[in-house]
Amino acid sequence: MNRDFIAKHWYADIYEQFENQTDDVEFLLNLLRQRKNGAPQKILEAACGGGRICLPLAKAGHIVTGFDADAHMLLRCYRKMKGMSNIVCYSADALTSDWGSDFDVVVLAGNLLLNIETDTDYAKAQQIFIRKAASALKPGGHLFLDFDLLFDPARFFSSLRESSYFSGTDDMGTSGRTVSCGSVYDPVTRICAGTNHWELTTNNGESFIIPKVWHKHIPTQAQVYSWLDEAGLSIERSFKNYLDEPIPEPIDESTFRATVWAKKNT
Ligand SMILES: C[S@@+](CC[C@H](N)C(=O)[O-])C[C@H]1O[C@@H](n2cnc3c(N)ncnc32)[C@H](O)[C@@H]1O
């Protein structure tokens, strides 16, 4: 096994150990019950990862398709969906693949808008995700978009402190931790960039470092809303911080999470 395989396998395993929250999934399931009368929906989840969201959707009786570019994440999803006839998954890069068509609901969740893997213009990639989601929907279908919308991104992203967000041992006995060395946020371009590395030790005691550099674009509310509009999607409901309360325009200081339920124009 090469180091790249070991590292990606470790990360997918540890990601699942830490990122196992269900509040957003419950929120989506409730919304589907309320807005779609509990009827089974044909749902696409783009960038479904290990299936944290798409699996419960299928378990609730929906007809689900998920895809992701990360084979290690996706493998976890395949294992969990074994024996279920109402869910399929496949491997694809969201930016270059065709997402299909005629879905009742497309899910872009898990803060995906700020976690896109791309070498190209990040804001453009964010807009492409919204465009592709819209074209995968049937007229009258809905986009569920759930992402971090921060009042003051600099406070959140400008930090030169060392920190570790994941640490632990995977099912192959590889142990390690992620080490972030900080990031900076440019308020003009709204690009945030940082460096980190993973410190890993395999089960036979071999230690190595995987260096990482990353960047992301932090969109404004107005930007996201204009992308939705341009894609032919009208916001029917928005929710601030998973509360039964619309996202204010402009957002206020207490806003940290935006959930949007938008309808594809007929
Ligand atoms: C933060 S995780 C969210 C996973 C899952 N939706 C969840 O909420 O647990 C982001 C996922 O997006 C996937 N991803 C990022 N960019 C992608 C792209 N261009 N094409 C396909 N998948 C992508 C990653 O592989 C990763 O599994």
The ligand as an SDF file (V2000), in Angstrom:
LIG
                    3D

 27 29  0  0  0  0  0  0  0  0999 V2000
  -17.4080   18.0170    3.9200 C   0  0  0  0  0  0  0  0  0  0  0  0
  -17.5520   16.5010    3.0020 S   0  0  0  0  0  0  0  0  0  0  0  0
  -19.3080   16.2850    3.0600 C   0  0  0  0  0  0  0  0  0  0  0  0
  -19.7040   14.8420    2.8220 C   0  0  0  0  0  0  0  0  0  0  0  0
  -21.1920   14.5810    3.0700 C   0  0  0  0  0  0  0  0  0  0  0  0
  -22.0270   15.3420    2.1630 N   0  0  0  0  0  0  0  0  0  0  0  0
  -21.5240   14.8830    4.5150 C   0  0  0  0  0  0  0  0  0  0  0  0
  -22.1700   15.9000    4.7690 O   0  0  0  0  0  0  0  0  0  0  0  0
  -21.1180   14.1010    5.3800 O   0  0  0  0  0  0  0  0  0  0  0  0
  -17.2680   17.0740    1.3960 C   0  0  0  0  0  0  0  0  0  0  0  0
  -17.3030   15.9930    0.3420 C   0  0  0  0  0  0  0  0  0  0  0  0
  -17.3030   16.6270   -0.9160 O   0  0  0  0  0  0  0  0  0  0  0  0
  -16.5710   15.8380   -1.8170 C   0  0  0  0  0  0  0  0  0  0  0  0
  -16.1720   16.7060   -2.9240 N   0  0  0  0  0  0  0  0  0  0  0  0
  -15.5120   17.8910   -2.8410 C   0  0  0  0  0  0  0  0  0  0  0  0
  -15.2970   18.3780   -4.0690 N   0  0  0  0  0  0  0  0  0  0  0  0
  -15.8370   17.5000   -4.9340 C   0  0  0  0  0  0  0  0  0  0  0  0
  -15.9330   17.4640   -6.3530 C   0  0  0  0  0  0  0  0  0  0  0  0
  -15.3950   18.4230   -7.1160 N   0  0  0  0  0  0  0  0  0  0  0  0
  -16.5760   16.4170   -6.9210 N   0  0  0  0  0  0  0  0  0  0  0  0
  -17.1140   15.4300   -6.1660 C   0  0  0  0  0  0  0  0  0  0  0  0
  -17.0310   15.3970   -4.8250 N   0  0  0  0  0  0  0  0  0  0  0  0
  -16.4110   16.4250   -4.2180 C   0  0  0  0  0  0  0  0  0  0  0  0
  -15.4090   15.3320   -0.9660 C   0  0  0  0  0  0  0  0  0  0  0  0
  -14.8100   14.1940   -1.5430 O   0  0  0  0  0  0  0  0  0  0  0  0
  -16.1120   15.0520    0.3580 C   0  0  0  0  0  0  0  0  0  0  0  0
  -16.5730   13.7140    0.4180 O   0  0  0  0  0  0  0  0  0  0  0  0
  1  2  1  0
  2  3  1  0
  2 10  1  0
  3  4  1  0
  4  5  1  0
  5  6  1  0
  5  7  1  0
  7  8  2  0
  7  9  1  0
 10 11  1  0
 11 12  1  0
 11 26  1  0
 12 13  1  0
 13 14  1  0
 13 24  1  0
 14 15  1  0
 14 23  1  0
 15 16  2  0
 16 17  1  0
 17 18  1  0
 17 23  2  0
 18 19  1  0
 18 20  2  0
 20 21  1  0
 21 22  2  0
 22 23  1  0
 24 25  1  0
 24 26  1  0
 26 27  1  0
M  CHG  2   2   1   9  -1
M  END
$$$$
